[in-house]
Amino acid sequence: MQMTDVRTAALKKNKTVAGALLVGAALLFVVARLQHGSGAWGWVAAFAEAAMVGALADWFAVVALFRHPMGLPIPHTAIVAEKKETIADNLGQFIQEKFLATEVLVERMRAFDPARRLCDYLVSRQNAEGLATGITRVISESIDFLEDERVSKVVSAALSDRVEKFDAASSAGTLLESLRSESRHQVVLDELLRRLGGWLAKPEAQEKVAIALDNWVDTEYPLLSKFIPNRPQFARNAGEKIVRKVSGFLEAVNADPSHELRHEFDRAVGDFIVKLKHDTAMRARVEELKQELVGNEQLGHYARGLVGDLKAWVVQDLEREHSAIRHKVADAAVALGNTLSKSGELSDSINEHLEGVVRKYADGLRTGFAKHISGTVKEWDNEEFIKEIELSIGSDLQFIRMNGTLVGGMIGILLHAASLVIG
């Protein structure tokens, strides 16, 4: 049985009992009066008369809360219906000030200690796996959502629009400028020089240099090459010397932070940044390259294939009982829980940030909640509103009628006794 049905049945039952007490008091009064109030019937009549008055008065009071008694437009009746908007505003304001006040929320959050609760939850492998299951379910459903043809069209159109509006030249210039501002581009140069030096140190690289040198001499100086004895060995010796010279130069650059090559590299990067941001021809070329990449059918097909393969792998993995993704997510959750248990600073940081979020957004949210509650109540149909309130408290209000009947009767007996004493 639903809660509404339970409340309706309870209200009906209590109304019946309260009404029965009133009818019983009325019948008792009639019987007592027929006996002319002689003997004990006088006491019964006094009880019944006062009980009827109490029952009728409380019936009027209870009915007046929700409706006009007997349909008569008596002033200050049907109070709930008449005051619906006031009740709605006061309810919204009450919740806003007493339940959703910023300091109240902050104090409750501090008492709750979210970081500790999160730690206690995540250190349990079972909880972590449950969380991982939920997260992977969201991932799986998100993939299904994105594969919907309608969604795919919207996403593709949005991406195309974003790519079209994307200023690749300015963005690249800004990125390079950021790297250059902290000399991080020199780290890139160091890595390039290191890799070049490492490659030159390999025998196969030196062999390639020797072959290239031999081919160059044969091509550029064919007559002279005829007079070079043991030309392959000569090329190898010359190649080794060139490699040593280049390697020595690379080492010198790596060892000297102020080497001239570094200054030249810095100037070249600076000039390139200026061209990316302001040179019309360079910007046009970058834009042309962007369009070529976007419109390249083979590249697009390859990218779609990669995305499709990735989605297929994710879906297949998530369907497995021992999913690698789910296992990794659970491991990460447990690791976070263990870190929180060992790091008081991290826990304090999480709590402080959450408190900051509450302080930042609480006022706006609580005002919105209050308006939502108030507006929802105001939009209710009067009869629906009255019915809901009556189902909530009407059953208990019937006890007022029952008590009024019995208490009225007792007062009637006391008054009858007083009249006998005084008379």
Secondary structure, DSSP 8 states (H G I E B T S, - for coil): --HHHHHHHHHHHHHHHHHHHHHHHHHHHHHHHHTTT-THHHHHHHHHHHHHHHHHHHHHHHHHHHS-GGG---TT-SHHHHTHHHHHHHHHHHIIIIIS-HHHHHHHHHHH-HHHHHHHHHTSHHHHHHHHHHHHHHHHHHHHHHTSHHHHHHHHHHHHHHHHH--HHHHHHHHHHHHHHTTHHHHHHHHHHHHHHHHHTSHHHHHHHHHHHHHHHHHH-HHHHTTSTTHHHHHHHHHHHHHHHHHHHHHHHHH-TT-HHHHHHHHHHHHHHHHHHH-HHHHHHHHHHHHHHHH-HHHHHHHHHHHHHHHHHHHHHHHSTT-HHHHHHHHHHHHHHHHHHH-HHHHHHHHHHHHHHHHHHHHHHHHHHHHHHHHHHHHS-HHHHHHHHIIIIIHHHHHHHHHHHHHHHHHHHHHHHHHHHH-
